[in-house]
Amino acid sequence: MQMKKVKIDSDRCKGCQLCINVCPKGCLKLSNTVNAAGFQYAIYENESKCTSCGFCFLVCPDVAIEVSRKAKPRVEE
Amino acid sequence: MKKIYFKTESLKNTIFSYCPGCGHGIIHRLVAESIDELNIRETTIGIAPVGCAVFAYDYWNFDVTEAPHGRPPAVATGIKRCCPDKIVFTYQGDGDLAAIGTAEIVHAANRGENITVFFINNANYGMTGGQMAPTTVLGQKTTTTPFGRNSSRDGYPLKICELLSSLEGVCYLERVSVTSPKNVLAAKRAIKKAFQNQILKKGFSLVEILSQCPTDWGKTPMDSIKWIDEVLSKTFPLGVYKECAKK
């Protein structure tokens, strides 16, 4: 299975929307459903636009986000 | 795919008990990441305050002790003098450090204890329901100043970095905030530097971090970070207040 660039732990998320506000590409939005604690949580969409900048991770107060980036191909000299 | 940003080893899997949008979570992560990057997890002892961060030992995966209101600098002094090879830091809020524990912090700083202090300034007493703290800015509404803080009745905001910058024992003072990715990265650099100063035995380091408290300010998390940038950081300007190169 293809790994997503941004993985959100919906149980940790409290729906403060700081990541949604800071995402420069608009790849995050709030869910329509709630998690076990009763919070709407952030969900990730438009993966093709995402640049793995990590802004969402940096401002997340609940460390609910994990960001991956495609490994750069090694340049042989 | 390579993971570039992830939860570091020094943070446990426990979900933070903080309100949505609270800055404590970001600062916990920055402290944990700095400790892992400096590879000092086995030798670090943290001291949690009384306040919202009282349960910090539930979130950090290294040794943490707990001190009564405002006394973490005194406890840190004791631990550091008994075990000089340990890395000792305190994590205190503004009610804890700037109100109840002002005597402890001023004297620990004046003695030049080789400890690191993280001072989280959210301009009110967060845990007890948002009462006025010494760091509340003029005009700010809290539950005990419903018409705004008035200088003739309540005095002026206490600026800890400016206050401590006149003391000779202090090695490093910086004020940062966690309102944007740029500020978060600056905060991390400051936190890491404060630990490095202690490893190099340079002396007392304090990092003041302006943090949002959306619940007690009665604002959304987005409005809170805007308020920090527009109002709070005008009263408490960001920057380095003291940095010494002495051994």
Interface residues (C-beta under 8 A of the other chain):
Chain A: M3 K5 D11 R12 K14 G15 C16 Q17 L18 N21 V22 A37 F39 S52 G54 F55 F57 L58 V59 C60 P61 D62 V63 I65 E66 V67 S68 R69 K70 A71
Chain B: M1 K2 K3 I4 Y5 F6 K7 L11 I15 F16 Y18 C19 P20 G21 C22 G23 H24 G25 I26 H28 R29 V178 S180 P181 V184 L185 P214 T220 P221 M222 I225
